[in-house]
Amino acid sequence: MKRIAALIVVILIVMTAGTAFSEDKVKIGYLRIVMSLPTFVAAEKGLFEQAGLKVELTPFESGTLIVSALMAGRIDANCGSAITGYWFAEQSTPDQFKIFLTYGTPSRKNPSFVAIVKKDSPLKELKDLKGRRVGTYPGASSIELARAIIRTQMDPEGVIFQEVPPTILISALAAGQIDAFFAPEPMGMIAISQGIGRHLVEEPLGLLGLEKGFAGTGFGFSAQFLKQNPSLAKKLKAIYYKAVDLIEKDEKAARPLLPKYTGLSEAIAMKIPIQKWMKIETFDKEATQRYFDLLYKEGAYKKKVDTTKLYYEN
């Protein structure tokens, strides 16, 4: 009887161990913004579970924080944040990540970034910003992007740039603390819907002359995760590609997830511009290199980076 009891215990231990390790665990960080939609779709459609992954989803409040978490190994995947933040990380501590999916535009047309002034502002064009206070998101790349856009029309040296947290950007404009702001959507849509702002120029990114567009966002794995769990990386990449395919097949059906995960109002969520998620194997890497080169020329980066080498292809 003792032998039988011992055998039962062994069987139970094996069965329990099998259950405990039947799911692979992955830590994923994301921002509560539109480009994170593939994460929301994957979660809602059960794509992680179907692939046998147990996922820990952690929201972050800024691109700086999420990239820092990736570099420190606190998350396995950043899904995702501004690609400019990855480039800063590459300069300081190279070879610590690989980007497996991008988000942006494959053409010059890009309504996702806006230049906004007060509704009753006398400013009519970029040239009118001379001597004015222009708000941007915090960070060198945000300022240099605004400088590059303004440079297409005038010397930006006469413009006063102020880094303003996203949470108070619109109220700063309304209070007259800044005369204009350059920021991603939905900042423009919200300012306009509240009767506070209007467009200074339509689609300012188009002025940069990047005819083939560029990737503004990257979804990336930490180098440590890729080394220790290469099969999981392949599996997670495939899940995100499937989520992207579902969005492209029926974007209208995916949009209602935005209010739930981002806090956007339904009215904004159903109208906010959605760009294109671009798979690594087919998107134009050289076009995004030209985006880096433009910011490098403006002084955002101190060291030249070959961004075409920063992608994960399996």
C-alpha positions as CSV (number, residue, x, y, z in Angstrom):
1,M,0.0,0.0,0.0
2,K,2.9,2.4,0.8
3,R,4.3,1.8,-2.6
4,I,1.0,2.5,-4.3
5,A,0.5,5.7,-2.3
6,A,4.1,6.8,-3.2
7,L,3.3,6.1,-6.8
8,I,0.2,8.1,-6.7
9,V,2.1,11.0,-5.1
10,V,4.7,10.9,-7.9
11,I,2.0,10.8,-10.6
12,L,0.3,13.8,-9.0
13,I,3.6,15.7,-8.9
14,V,4.2,15.0,-12.5
15,M,0.7,16.0,-13.5
16,T,0.9,19.2,-11.4
17,A,4.3,20.1,-12.9
18,G,2.9,19.5,-16.4
19,T,0.0,21.9,-15.7
20,A,2.3,24.5,-14.2
21,F,4.6,24.5,-17.2
22,S,2.1,24.0,-20.0
23,E,1.9,27.8,-20.5
24,D,4.9,29.9,-21.3
25,K,5.0,33.3,-19.5
26,V,5.8,36.5,-21.3
27,K,5.9,40.0,-19.8
28,I,4.6,42.6,-22.2
29,G,4.6,46.4,-21.7
30,Y,2.3,48.7,-23.7
31,L,1.2,52.4,-23.8
32,R,-2.5,53.3,-23.7
33,I,-2.6,54.7,-27.2
34,V,-3.8,53.8,-30.7
35,M,-0.7,52.0,-32.0
36,S,-1.1,49.4,-29.1
37,L,-4.3,48.1,-30.8
38,P,-2.7,44.7,-31.8
39,T,-2.1,44.0,-28.1
40,F,-5.7,44.8,-27.3
41,V,-7.0,42.6,-30.2
42,A,-4.7,39.7,-29.2
43,A,-5.9,39.9,-25.6
44,E,-9.6,40.1,-26.5
45,K,-9.5,37.5,-29.2
46,G,-7.6,35.0,-27.0
47,L,-4.6,34.8,-29.3
48,F,-2.1,34.5,-26.4
49,E,-4.0,31.6,-24.8
50,Q,-4.5,29.9,-28.1
51,A,-0.7,29.8,-28.6
52,G,-0.2,28.5,-25.0
53,L,1.2,31.8,-23.7
54,K,0.5,33.2,-20.3
55,V,0.9,37.0,-20.7
56,E,1.4,39.6,-18.1
57,L,0.3,42.9,-19.6
58,T,1.7,46.1,-18.0
59,P,0.6,49.6,-19.1
60,F,3.3,52.4,-19.0
61,E,2.8,56.1,-18.9
62,S,5.6,57.1,-21.3
63,G,7.9,55.8,-24.0
64,T,10.9,56.6,-21.9
65,L,9.7,54.4,-19.1
66,I,8.7,51.5,-21.3
67,V,12.1,51.5,-23.1
68,S,13.9,51.7,-19.8
69,A,11.9,48.7,-18.5
70,L,12.8,46.7,-21.7
71,M,16.5,47.5,-21.4
72,A,16.5,46.6,-17.7
73,G,14.8,43.2,-18.4
74,R,11.7,44.1,-16.4
75,I,9.6,43.3,-19.5
76,D,10.3,40.9,-22.3
77,A,8.6,42.9,-25.0
78,N,7.8,46.6,-25.6
79,C,4.6,46.6,-27.6
80,G,5.4,49.4,-28.4
81,S,6.6,53.0,-28.3
82,A,8.2,55.7,-30.4
83,I,11.0,54.3,-32.5
84,T,13.1,57.4,-31.6
85,G,13.4,56.1,-28.0
86,Y,14.9,52.9,-29.3
87,W,17.5,54.9,-31.1
88,F,18.5,56.8,-28.0
89,A,18.8,53.4,-26.2
90,E,21.0,52.0,-29.0
91,Q,23.4,55.0,-28.6
92,S,23.8,54.6,-24.9
93,T,23.8,50.7,-24.6
94,P,23.9,49.1,-28.1
95,D,22.6,45.6,-29.0
96,Q,20.1,45.3,-26.2
97,F,16.9,44.9,-28.3
98,K,15.5,44.0,-31.7
99,I,12.3,45.4,-33.3
100,F,9.9,42.9,-34.6
101,L,7.0,45.1,-35.8
102,T,6.6,48.7,-36.8
103,Y,3.8,51.2,-37.0
104,G,3.8,54.3,-39.3
105,T,3.1,55.2,-42.8
106,P,4.5,53.9,-46.1
107,S,3.8,57.2,-47.9
108,R,4.3,61.0,-47.4
109,K,0.6,61.3,-46.3
110,N,0.5,61.2,-42.5
111,P,-2.4,62.7,-40.5
112,S,-1.2,61.3,-37.2
113,F,0.9,64.3,-36.1
114,V,-0.5,67.8,-35.8
115,A,0.5,71.5,-35.4
116,I,-2.2,73.2,-33.4
117,V,-2.9,76.8,-32.4
118,K,-5.7,78.4,-30.4
119,K,-9.0,78.7,-32.3
120,D,-8.8,82.5,-32.3
121,S,-5.1,82.7,-32.9
122,P,-3.8,85.2,-35.4
123,L,-1.1,82.7,-36.5
124,K,-1.8,81.5,-40.1
125,E,1.3,79.6,-41.1
126,L,4.6,78.1,-39.8
127,K,6.5,81.3,-40.5
128,D,4.3,83.1,-37.9
129,L,5.9,81.0,-35.1
130,K,8.9,83.3,-35.0
131,G,9.3,84.5,-31.4
132,R,6.4,82.3,-30.3
133,R,6.3,79.6,-27.6
134,V,5.8,76.1,-29.1
135,G,4.9,73.2,-26.9
136,T,6.1,69.6,-27.6
137,Y,6.1,66.4,-25.7
138,P,9.1,66.0,-23.3
139,G,12.2,64.7,-25.0
140,A,14.9,65.8,-27.4
141,S,13.4,63.9,-30.4
142,S,10.1,65.7,-30.0
143,I,11.7,69.1,-30.0
144,E,14.0,68.3,-33.0
145,L,11.0,66.9,-35.0
146,A,9.2,70.1,-34.5
147,R,12.3,72.1,-35.4
148,A,12.7,70.0,-38.6
149,I,9.1,70.7,-39.6
150,I,9.5,74.4,-39.0
151,R,12.8,74.5,-40.8
152,T,11.0,73.6,-44.1
153,Q,9.4,77.1,-43.9
154,M,11.8,79.2,-41.8
155,D,14.8,79.2,-39.5
156,P,13.6,77.7,-36.2
157,E,16.2,79.5,-34.1
158,G,13.7,82.2,-33.4
159,V,11.1,79.8,-32.0
160,I,10.9,79.2,-28.2
161,F,10.4,75.5,-27.5
162,Q,8.8,74.2,-24.3
163,E,8.5,70.6,-23.2
164,V,5.0,70.0,-21.9
165,P,3.6,66.8,-20.4
166,P,0.8,65.4,-22.6
167,T,-1.7,65.6,-19.7
168,I,-1.5,69.4,-19.6
169,L,-0.6,70.2,-23.2
170,I,-4.1,71.3,-24.3
171,S,-4.8,73.3,-21.1
172,A,-1.4,75.1,-21.6
173,L,-2.6,76.2,-25.0
174,A,-6.0,77.3,-23.7
175,A,-4.3,79.3,-20.9
176,G,-2.0,81.0,-23.3
177,Q,1.1,79.5,-21.7
178,I,2.1,78.3,-25.2
179,D,1.1,79.7,-28.6
180,A,1.1,76.4,-30.5
181,F,1.9,72.7,-30.0
182,F,3.3,69.9,-32.1
183,A,2.0,66.5,-31.0
184,P,0.6,63.1,-32.1
185,E,-3.1,62.6,-32.3
186,P,-5.5,62.5,-30.5
187,M,-4.2,65.8,-29.1
188,G,-5.3,67.8,-32.1
189,M,-8.7,66.1,-32.2
190,I,-9.3,66.7,-28.5
191,A,-8.3,70.4,-28.7
192,I,-10.6,70.9,-31.7
193,S,-13.5,69.0,-30.2
194,Q,-13.3,71.1,-27.0
195,G,-13.3,74.3,-29.1
196,I,-9.9,75.3,-27.9
197,G,-7.7,74.7,-31.0
198,R,-7.4,74.5,-34.8
199,H,-4.8,73.3,-37.3
200,L,-2.0,75.7,-38.1
201,V,-1.1,73.5,-41.1
202,E,-2.5,70.2,-42.3
203,E,-0.4,67.1,-42.0
204,P,2.9,68.8,-41.0
205,L,5.0,65.6,-41.3
206,G,4.4,65.7,-45.1
207,L,6.5,68.9,-45.2
208,L,9.6,66.8,-44.3
209,G,9.7,65.3,-47.9
210,L,9.9,61.7,-46.7
211,E,8.1,60.4,-49.8
212,K,8.1,56.8,-48.7
213,G,7.1,57.6,-45.2
214,F,8.7,56.0,-42.1
215,A,8.0,53.9,-39.0
216,G,7.3,56.1,-36.1
217,T,6.7,53.2,-33.6
218,G,8.6,50.0,-32.9
219,F,7.5,46.8,-31.1
220,G,10.6,45.2,-29.7
221,F,12.1,42.3,-27.8
222,S,14.9,42.6,-25.2
223,A,18.1,40.9,-26.3
224,Q,18.1,38.8,-23.2
225,F,14.6,37.5,-24.0
226,L,15.7,36.6,-27.6
227,K,18.7,34.8,-26.3
228,Q,16.9,32.8,-23.6
229,N,13.6,32.2,-25.3
230,P,14.0,32.3,-29.1
231,S,11.0,30.0,-29.6
232,L,8.7,32.2,-27.5
233,A,9.9,35.3,-29.5
234,K,8.9,33.6,-32.7
235,K,5.6,32.6,-31.3
236,L,4.8,36.1,-29.9
237,K,5.8,37.7,-33.2
238,A,3.4,35.4,-35.0
239,I,0.6,36.4,-32.6
240,Y,1.1,40.1,-33.3
241,Y,1.2,39.5,-37.0
242,K,-2.1,37.7,-36.7
243,A,-3.6,40.5,-34.7
244,V,-2.4,43.0,-37.3
245,D,-4.1,40.9,-40.0
246,L,-7.4,40.9,-38.1
247,I,-7.3,44.7,-37.7
248,E,-6.6,45.2,-41.4
249,K,-9.4,42.8,-42.3
250,D,-12.0,44.6,-40.1
251,E,-10.6,47.9,-38.6
252,K,-14.1,49.0,-37.7
253,A,-14.6,46.0,-35.5
254,A,-11.3,46.6,-33.7
255,R,-11.8,50.3,-33.0
256,P,-14.3,49.8,-30.1
257,L,-11.4,48.3,-28.0
258,L,-9.7,51.7,-27.9
259,P,-12.1,53.3,-25.3
260,K,-11.7,50.3,-23.1
261,Y,-7.9,50.2,-23.1
262,T,-6.9,53.8,-23.8
263,G,-9.6,55.9,-22.1
264,L,-10.4,57.7,-25.4
265,S,-14.0,58.7,-25.8
266,E,-16.0,56.7,-28.3
267,A,-16.3,59.7,-30.6
268,I,-12.6,60.2,-30.8
269,A,-11.8,56.5,-30.9
270,M,-14.0,55.9,-34.0
271,K,-12.4,58.8,-35.9
272,I,-8.7,59.0,-34.8
273,P,-6.4,58.3,-37.7
274,I,-5.0,54.8,-37.7
275,Q,-1.8,54.3,-39.6
276,K,-0.3,51.0,-40.8
277,W,1.4,48.2,-38.9
278,M,4.3,47.2,-41.1
279,K,5.8,43.7,-40.9
280,I,9.6,43.6,-40.7
281,E,10.0,41.4,-43.7
282,T,8.3,43.8,-46.1
283,F,8.6,47.4,-44.8
284,D,11.0,49.9,-46.2
285,K,13.9,50.0,-43.7
286,E,15.8,52.6,-45.7
287,A,12.9,55.0,-45.5
288,T,13.0,54.9,-41.7
289,Q,16.8,55.4,-41.8
290,R,16.2,58.6,-43.6
291,Y,13.9,59.7,-40.7
292,F,16.8,59.0,-38.3
293,D,19.2,60.9,-40.6
294,L,16.9,63.9,-40.6
295,L,16.7,64.0,-36.7
296,Y,20.5,63.4,-36.5
297,K,21.0,66.4,-38.7
298,E,18.9,68.5,-36.4
299,G,21.0,67.4,-33.5
300,A,18.7,65.0,-31.7
301,Y,21.3,62.3,-31.8
302,K,25.0,62.6,-31.2
303,K,26.1,59.4,-32.9
304,K,25.2,58.0,-36.3
305,V,23.2,54.7,-36.1
306,D,22.5,52.2,-38.8
307,T,18.9,51.7,-37.9
308,T,18.4,49.0,-40.6
309,K,20.3,46.6,-38.4
310,L,17.9,46.9,-35.4
311,Y,15.2,44.6,-36.6
312,Y,14.3,41.0,-35.7
313,E,13.7,38.6,-38.6
314,N,13.3,34.9,-38.1
